[in-house]
Amino acid sequence: MQLSWPSPARLALVLALLWVVYVMLWTPGPFSLRALGLYPKKLGSQVVGWAATRALPRGWRTPLLGRFAGHYGINLAEAEFPLEEYASLQALFTRRLKPGLRPQEAVIPGFVNSPVDGRIIASGRIEAGLAIQAKGLPYRITELLKHDPEAARFEGGHFLTLYLSPKDYHRIHVPLEGRVEAVSRVEGELWPVNDASTGHVPRLYERNRRAGWTALGTGACEGLEVAAILVGATHVGGVVIDARWLEGRALPKDGGWKVNHLPCAPGDDLGTFEFGSTVVLLVGGPRAANWVAVRTSGDVKMGQRLGAYR
């Protein structure tokens, strides 16, 4: 009996269908999240990023960007410039605020202030090297801080996860008084970081593309060490550490380095999301056991206190 092999086109179709079935069954969560497993998230993010940087004719800016801002509830009254001064969608998303709108709370021992406008969606103590992203799903601190060989030093410290929605101010600021110790970047996937994903996609923050920034506390913050992890997401591939901390170099696609203890102050520019995403804040150091979070959930503005020494 002579066997007949399927044509290359039929074989490709069968393999594609098997891949679709595998992805739909393997991806946890609601149907919309499983369907997203089929979406080319990196390519889609590149296309959206390209479109967001295209300069708009001046006459189009107010109607187009205004409609976009209205849809997401962006508070344009806080923006540094009038709407027509923002040449692209990305320029609007990375806008600065009018001076004085986000004052830093008063300095007290061990203060750590919010680096962003956003919503605290998870917080707790780091135990057995794990933090919780949502609904009991853990992720590993050593993997989150992939290029830090001493990441285990945050054991017993605290984590706070701050989610930025499209309506929020998208710049990230220094949360403490200190000296910058290290910067890094980790190439990864680009899953969404919304409630559906954080509640269903295992180890989401250690899988997604991200950038890291670490500082040792000085002055009132002596005895603390803080790491800020800027987690990318679908259509938010652009996760940027401010050039001030890079010492004239460009971060590699996957890697990092120690910084020459550059001084930093609360409110200094730390980085930027080119759309919206999540910041994971780790609080460790010799005095981490004496540090207490005063905000563990709900909305927060940049500069408001997250915690301090008890």
C-alpha positions as a LaTeX table, in Angstrom:
\begin{tabular}{lrrr}
\hline
Residue & $x$ (\AA) & $y$ (\AA) & $z$ (\AA) \\
\hline
Met1 & 0.00 & 0.00 & 0.00 \\
Gln2 & 1.47 & 3.32 & $-1.04$ \\
Leu3 & 1.20 & 6.21 & 1.40 \\
Ser4 & 0.35 & 9.63 & 0.04 \\
Trp5 & 1.70 & 12.62 & 1.91 \\
Pro6 & $-0.38$ & 15.80 & 2.22 \\
Ser7 & 0.67 & 18.75 & 0.14 \\
Pro8 & 2.86 & 21.40 & 1.84 \\
Ala9 & $-0.08$ & 23.81 & 1.89 \\
Arg10 & $-2.36$ & 21.30 & 3.65 \\
Leu11 & 0.38 & 20.35 & 6.09 \\
Ala12 & 0.95 & 24.02 & 6.91 \\
Leu13 & $-2.78$ & 24.50 & 7.47 \\
Val14 & $-2.98$ & 21.49 & 9.80 \\
Leu15 & 0.02 & 22.71 & 11.81 \\
Ala16 & $-1.46$ & 26.19 & 12.04 \\
Leu17 & $-4.78$ & 24.80 & 13.30 \\
Leu18 & $-2.97$ & 22.64 & 15.86 \\
Trp19 & $-1.06$ & 25.73 & 17.04 \\
Val20 & $-4.32$ & 27.69 & 17.40 \\
Val21 & $-5.88$ & 24.86 & 19.44 \\
Tyr22 & $-2.77$ & 24.62 & 21.62 \\
Val23 & $-2.66$ & 28.34 & 22.33 \\
Met24 & $-6.39$ & 28.55 & 23.07 \\
Leu25 & $-6.21$ & 25.61 & 25.47 \\
Trp26 & $-2.90$ & 26.58 & 27.10 \\
Thr27 & $-3.61$ & 30.25 & 27.73 \\
Pro28 & $-5.51$ & 30.66 & 31.01 \\
Gly29 & $-8.31$ & 33.11 & 31.67 \\
Pro30 & $-11.32$ & 34.42 & 29.73 \\
Phe31 & $-11.77$ & 33.89 & 26.00 \\
Ser32 & $-10.54$ & 37.40 & 25.17 \\
Leu33 & $-7.24$ & 36.64 & 26.91 \\
Arg34 & $-6.88$ & 33.28 & 25.19 \\
Ala35 & $-7.54$ & 34.94 & 21.83 \\
Leu36 & $-4.79$ & 37.42 & 22.63 \\
Gly37 & $-2.40$ & 34.47 & 22.76 \\
Leu38 & $-2.79$ & 34.31 & 18.95 \\
Tyr39 & $-2.11$ & 38.02 & 18.48 \\
Pro40 & 1.49 & 38.92 & 17.45 \\
Lys41 & 2.00 & 41.19 & 20.48 \\
Lys42 & 5.51 & 42.40 & 19.67 \\
Leu43 & 4.70 & 43.16 & 16.03 \\
Gly44 & 1.43 & 44.80 & 17.04 \\
Ser45 & 3.26 & 46.90 & 19.62 \\
Gln46 & 5.79 & 48.01 & 17.01 \\
Val47 & 3.01 & 49.06 & 14.63 \\
Val48 & 1.13 & 50.96 & 17.35 \\
Gly49 & 4.39 & 52.56 & 18.50 \\
Trp50 & 5.17 & 53.69 & 14.96 \\
Ala51 & 1.69 & 55.15 & 14.52 \\
Ala52 & 1.82 & 56.91 & 17.90 \\
Thr53 & 5.02 & 58.76 & 16.95 \\
Arg54 & 3.72 & 60.09 & 13.60 \\
Ala55 & 3.48 & 63.88 & 13.62 \\
Leu56 & $-0.07$ & 65.15 & 13.18 \\
Pro57 & $-0.87$ & 68.27 & 11.14 \\
Arg58 & $-1.45$ & 71.11 & 13.57 \\
Gly59 & $-5.08$ & 71.50 & 12.55 \\
Trp60 & $-5.78$ & 67.84 & 13.34 \\
Arg61 & $-4.29$ & 67.78 & 16.81 \\
Thr62 & $-7.08$ & 69.33 & 18.85 \\
Pro63 & $-9.95$ & 67.27 & 17.34 \\
Leu64 & $-8.06$ & 63.94 & 17.20 \\
Leu65 & $-6.10$ & 64.13 & 20.43 \\
Gly66 & $-9.03$ & 65.80 & 22.18 \\
Arg67 & $-11.34$ & 62.94 & 21.25 \\
Phe68 & $-8.74$ & 60.42 & 22.39 \\
Ala69 & $-8.25$ & 62.26 & 25.70 \\
Gly70 & $-12.00$ & 62.43 & 26.21 \\
His71 & $-12.43$ & 58.71 & 25.56 \\
Tyr72 & $-9.87$ & 57.76 & 28.22 \\
Gly73 & $-10.61$ & 60.58 & 30.65 \\
Ile74 & $-7.23$ & 62.31 & 30.44 \\
Asn75 & $-7.20$ & 65.51 & 32.50 \\
Leu76 & $-5.89$ & 68.01 & 29.95 \\
Ala77 & $-6.10$ & 70.86 & 32.47 \\
Glu78 & $-3.01$ & 69.40 & 34.16 \\
Ala79 & $-0.94$ & 69.19 & 30.95 \\
Glu80 & 2.05 & 71.52 & 30.68 \\
Phe81 & 1.06 & 72.80 & 27.21 \\
Pro82 & $-2.16$ & 73.34 & 25.22 \\
Leu83 & $-3.32$ & 70.31 & 23.25 \\
Glu84 & $-2.24$ & 71.72 & 19.87 \\
Glu85 & 1.38 & 71.80 & 21.07 \\
Tyr86 & 1.56 & 67.99 & 21.23 \\
Ala87 & 2.69 & 66.85 & 17.80 \\
Ser88 & 1.76 & 63.17 & 18.20 \\
Leu89 & $-0.16$ & 60.73 & 20.33 \\
Gln90 & 3.06 & 59.68 & 22.05 \\
Ala91 & 3.90 & 63.31 & 22.83 \\
Leu92 & 0.53 & 63.58 & 24.59 \\
Phe93 & 1.09 & 60.37 & 26.55 \\
Thr94 & 4.57 & 61.40 & 27.69 \\
Arg95 & 3.44 & 64.95 & 28.56 \\
Arg96 & 4.74 & 66.76 & 31.59 \\
Leu97 & 2.44 & 68.36 & 34.10 \\
Lys98 & 2.18 & 72.02 & 35.01 \\
Pro99 & 4.79 & 72.94 & 37.64 \\
Gly100 & 3.73 & 72.44 & 41.24 \\
Leu101 & 0.86 & 70.00 & 40.63 \\
Arg102 & 2.60 & 67.04 & 42.28 \\
Pro103 & 4.48 & 68.27 & 45.37 \\
Gln104 & 6.48 & 65.71 & 47.33 \\
Glu105 & 5.18 & 65.01 & 50.82 \\
Ala106 & 7.29 & 66.23 & 53.75 \\
Val107 & 10.53 & 64.41 & 54.52 \\
Ile108 & 10.27 & 61.97 & 57.43 \\
Pro109 & 12.57 & 59.05 & 58.40 \\
Gly110 & 12.39 & 56.21 & 55.87 \\
Phe111 & 9.97 & 57.92 & 53.50 \\
Val112 & 9.22 & 56.35 & 50.12 \\
Asn113 & 6.88 & 58.37 & 47.90 \\
Ser114 & 4.86 & 57.20 & 44.94 \\
Pro115 & 6.88 & 57.37 & 41.71 \\
Val116 & 3.72 & 57.63 & 39.56 \\
Asp117 & 0.08 & 58.54 & 39.26 \\
Gly118 & $-1.73$ & 55.23 & 39.30 \\
Arg119 & $-3.56$ & 52.59 & 41.30 \\
Ile120 & $-1.99$ & 50.25 & 43.86 \\
Ile121 & $-3.16$ & 46.82 & 42.79 \\
Ala122 & $-0.98$ & 44.61 & 45.03 \\
Ser123 & 1.26 & 44.99 & 48.07 \\
Gly124 & 2.80 & 42.83 & 50.75 \\
Arg125 & 5.95 & 41.32 & 52.16 \\
Ile126 & 8.50 & 39.42 & 50.07 \\
Glu127 & 8.65 & 35.90 & 51.49 \\
Ala128 & 10.56 & 32.85 & 50.23 \\
Gly129 & 11.74 & 35.00 & 47.32 \\
Leu130 & 8.18 & 35.54 & 46.08 \\
Ala131 & 5.79 & 38.44 & 45.60 \\
Ile132 & 2.12 & 38.23 & 44.56 \\
Gln133 & 0.83 & 39.75 & 41.31 \\
Ala134 & $-2.91$ & 39.03 & 41.89 \\
Lys135 & $-5.30$ & 36.30 & 43.08 \\
Gly136 & $-2.48$ & 34.44 & 44.82 \\
Leu137 & $-0.34$ & 34.09 & 41.68 \\
Pro138 & 3.33 & 34.41 & 42.73 \\
Tyr139 & 6.38 & 35.58 & 40.80 \\
Arg140 & 10.06 & 35.30 & 41.67 \\
Ile141 & 12.04 & 38.37 & 42.71 \\
Thr142 & 15.26 & 36.85 & 41.37 \\
Glu143 & 13.66 & 36.57 & 37.92 \\
Leu144 & 12.07 & 40.00 & 38.12 \\
Leu145 & 15.56 & 41.41 & 38.82 \\
Lys146 & 17.14 & 39.13 & 36.23 \\
His147 & 20.47 & 40.98 & 35.91 \\
Asp148 & 20.97 & 41.56 & 39.64 \\
Pro149 & 23.04 & 38.67 & 41.07 \\
Glu150 & 22.14 & 39.71 & 44.63 \\
Ala151 & 18.37 & 40.06 & 44.19 \\
Ala152 & 17.81 & 37.76 & 47.18 \\
Arg153 & 18.77 & 40.70 & 49.46 \\
Phe154 & 15.17 & 41.95 & 49.11 \\
Glu155 & 13.97 & 38.92 & 51.08 \\
Gly156 & 11.80 & 40.09 & 53.97 \\
Gly157 & 11.24 & 43.46 & 52.32 \\
His158 & 8.10 & 44.85 & 50.74 \\
Phe159 & 6.57 & 45.08 & 47.27 \\
Leu160 & 3.98 & 47.49 & 45.90 \\
Thr161 & 2.54 & 47.23 & 42.40 \\
Leu162 & 1.25 & 50.41 & 40.77 \\
Tyr163 & $-0.83$ & 50.21 & 37.59 \\
Leu164 & $-0.99$ & 53.14 & 35.16 \\
Ser165 & $-4.08$ & 53.32 & 32.97 \\
Pro166 & $-4.18$ & 55.26 & 29.67 \\
Lys167 & $-5.66$ & 58.29 & 31.49 \\
Asp168 & $-2.73$ & 58.61 & 33.88 \\
Tyr169 & 0.39 & 60.76 & 33.75 \\
His170 & 3.03 & 58.48 & 32.23 \\
Arg171 & 6.32 & 59.73 & 33.64 \\
Ile172 & 8.02 & 57.89 & 36.49 \\
His173 & 9.84 & 59.79 & 39.24 \\
Val174 & 12.41 & 59.01 & 41.93 \\
Pro175 & 10.65 & 57.86 & 45.13 \\
Leu176 & 13.35 & 58.54 & 47.75 \\
Glu177 & 16.52 & 60.38 & 48.68 \\
Gly178 & 19.54 & 58.33 & 47.71 \\
Arg179 & 22.23 & 57.25 & 45.27 \\
Val180 & 21.45 & 55.32 & 42.11 \\
Glu181 & 23.11 & 51.91 & 42.16 \\
Ala182 & 22.16 & 50.06 & 38.96 \\
Val183 & 20.07 & 50.13 & 35.77 \\
Ser184 & 19.01 & 47.25 & 33.55 \\
Arg185 & 16.70 & 46.08 & 30.79 \\
Val186 & 15.16 & 42.65 & 30.23 \\
Glu187 & 13.76 & 41.59 & 26.87 \\
Gly188 & 10.54 & 39.62 & 27.17 \\
Glu189 & 6.96 & 39.13 & 26.14 \\
Leu190 & 4.34 & 41.87 & 25.93 \\
Trp191 & 1.24 & 40.52 & 27.64 \\
Pro192 & $-1.29$ & 43.10 & 28.88 \\
Val193 & $-0.98$ & 44.03 & 32.56 \\
Asn194 & $-4.70$ & 44.66 & 33.16 \\
Asp195 & $-6.79$ & 42.84 & 35.76 \\
Ala196 & $-7.62$ & 39.93 & 33.45 \\
Ser197 & $-3.95$ & 39.23 & 32.74 \\
Thr198 & $-2.55$ & 39.72 & 36.24 \\
Gly199 & $-5.22$ & 37.39 & 37.57 \\
His200 & $-4.61$ & 34.60 & 35.06 \\
Val201 & $-1.19$ & 34.75 & 33.32 \\
Pro202 & 1.38 & 33.05 & 35.58 \\
Arg203 & 4.61 & 34.97 & 36.40 \\
Leu204 & 3.48 & 37.88 & 34.24 \\
Tyr205 & 5.97 & 40.46 & 35.54 \\
Glu206 & 8.97 & 38.16 & 35.18 \\
Arg207 & 7.92 & 37.27 & 31.61 \\
Asn208 & 7.23 & 40.73 & 30.19 \\
Arg209 & 9.74 & 43.21 & 28.83 \\
Arg210 & 10.92 & 45.55 & 31.58 \\
Ala211 & 13.54 & 48.02 & 32.77 \\
Gly212 & 15.03 & 48.27 & 36.25 \\
Trp213 & 16.42 & 51.08 & 38.41 \\
Thr214 & 17.89 & 50.57 & 41.89 \\
Ala215 & 18.97 & 53.12 & 44.51 \\
Leu216 & 20.41 & 53.09 & 48.03 \\
Gly217 & 18.77 & 55.44 & 50.51 \\
Thr218 & 20.72 & 58.32 & 52.04 \\
Gly219 & 19.85 & 61.02 & 54.55 \\
Ala220 & 16.32 & 60.44 & 55.87 \\
Cys221 & 16.18 & 57.24 & 53.77 \\
Glu222 & 19.42 & 55.75 & 55.13 \\
Gly223 & 19.03 & 51.99 & 55.62 \\
Leu224 & 16.69 & 51.44 & 52.68 \\
Glu225 & 17.23 & 50.14 & 49.17 \\
Val226 & 14.54 & 50.60 & 46.53 \\
Ala227 & 14.17 & 48.95 & 43.13 \\
Ala228 & 11.69 & 50.30 & 40.58 \\
Ile229 & 10.79 & 47.83 & 37.83 \\
Leu230 & 9.04 & 49.38 & 34.82 \\
Val231 & 7.02 & 46.57 & 33.22 \\
Gly232 & 6.04 & 46.84 & 29.57 \\
Ala233 & 2.80 & 45.53 & 28.10 \\
Thr234 & 0.94 & 45.03 & 24.82 \\
His235 & 1.36 & 48.23 & 22.80 \\
Val236 & 3.67 & 49.57 & 25.54 \\
Gly237 & 7.01 & 48.23 & 24.34 \\
Gly238 & 8.70 & 51.57 & 24.95 \\
Val239 & 9.96 & 51.48 & 28.56 \\
Val240 & 12.56 & 54.23 & 28.94 \\
Ile241 & 15.02 & 54.91 & 31.79 \\
Asp242 & 15.95 & 58.61 & 31.94 \\
Ala243 & 19.28 & 59.36 & 30.23 \\
Arg244 & 20.64 & 60.94 & 33.42 \\
Trp245 & 21.10 & 57.50 & 34.98 \\
Leu246 & 22.70 & 55.88 & 31.91 \\
Glu247 & 25.97 & 57.85 & 32.10 \\
Gly248 & 26.11 & 58.44 & 28.36 \\
Arg249 & 25.50 & 54.84 & 27.40 \\
Ala250 & 22.53 & 53.02 & 25.86 \\
Leu251 & 20.92 & 50.15 & 27.71 \\
Pro252 & 21.38 & 46.85 & 25.88 \\
Lys253 & 18.36 & 44.88 & 24.74 \\
Asp254 & 18.95 & 42.48 & 27.62 \\
Gly255 & 21.48 & 43.50 & 30.24 \\
Gly256 & 22.56 & 46.25 & 32.62 \\
Trp257 & 25.34 & 47.71 & 34.74 \\
Lys258 & 26.24 & 49.29 & 38.05 \\
Val259 & 25.90 & 53.07 & 38.22 \\
Asn260 & 28.52 & 55.27 & 39.85 \\
His261 & 26.28 & 56.15 & 42.82 \\
Leu262 & 24.68 & 59.18 & 41.18 \\
Pro263 & 22.72 & 61.25 & 43.75 \\
Cys264 & 18.95 & 61.32 & 43.33 \\
Ala265 & 16.17 & 63.25 & 45.03 \\
Pro266 & 12.43 & 62.55 & 45.32 \\
Gly267 & 10.63 & 63.83 & 42.26 \\
Asp268 & 13.62 & 63.61 & 39.89 \\
Asp269 & 12.88 & 62.06 & 36.51 \\
Leu270 & 13.36 & 58.28 & 36.59 \\
Gly271 & 11.80 & 57.09 & 33.33 \\
Thr272 & 8.84 & 57.11 & 30.97 \\
Phe273 & 6.19 & 54.75 & 29.65 \\
Glu274 & 5.31 & 55.49 & 26.04 \\
Phe275 & 1.70 & 54.43 & 26.65 \\
Gly276 & 0.71 & 53.00 & 30.06 \\
Ser277 & 1.79 & 50.06 & 32.15 \\
Thr278 & 2.95 & 48.99 & 35.62 \\
Val279 & 5.68 & 49.82 & 38.12 \\
Val280 & 6.71 & 47.20 & 40.68 \\
Leu281 & 8.41 & 48.89 & 43.64 \\
Leu282 & 10.60 & 46.79 & 45.94 \\
Val283 & 11.65 & 48.17 & 49.34 \\
Gly284 & 14.55 & 46.41 & 51.05 \\
Gly285 & 17.75 & 47.24 & 52.91 \\
Pro286 & 19.07 & 46.80 & 56.48 \\
Arg287 & 16.12 & 48.70 & 57.98 \\
Ala288 & 13.37 & 47.23 & 55.79 \\
Ala289 & 11.92 & 45.39 & 58.79 \\
Asn290 & 11.14 & 48.79 & 60.35 \\
Trp291 & 9.46 & 50.12 & 57.21 \\
Val292 & 5.66 & 50.19 & 57.07 \\
Ala293 & 3.43 & 50.86 & 54.06 \\
Val294 & 0.80 & 53.53 & 54.71 \\
Arg295 & $-0.93$ & 52.99 & 51.36 \\
Thr296 & $-1.59$ & 49.42 & 50.22 \\
Ser297 & $-4.45$ & 49.84 & 47.73 \\
Gly298 & $-6.40$ & 52.43 & 45.78 \\
Asp299 & $-5.49$ & 55.47 & 43.72 \\
Val300 & $-2.32$ & 57.41 & 44.42 \\
Lys301 & $-0.63$ & 60.49 & 42.98 \\
Met302 & 3.06 & 60.93 & 42.30 \\
Gly303 & 4.74 & 62.35 & 45.41 \\
Gln304 & 2.24 & 60.98 & 47.93 \\
Arg305 & 3.77 & 58.87 & 50.67 \\
Leu306 & 3.69 & 55.10 & 50.28 \\
Gly307 & 5.44 & 54.29 & 53.55 \\
Ala308 & 8.08 & 55.20 & 56.14 \\
Tyr309 & 9.83 & 53.86 & 59.25 \\
Arg310 & 7.42 & 52.89 & 62.02 \\
\hline
\end{tabular}
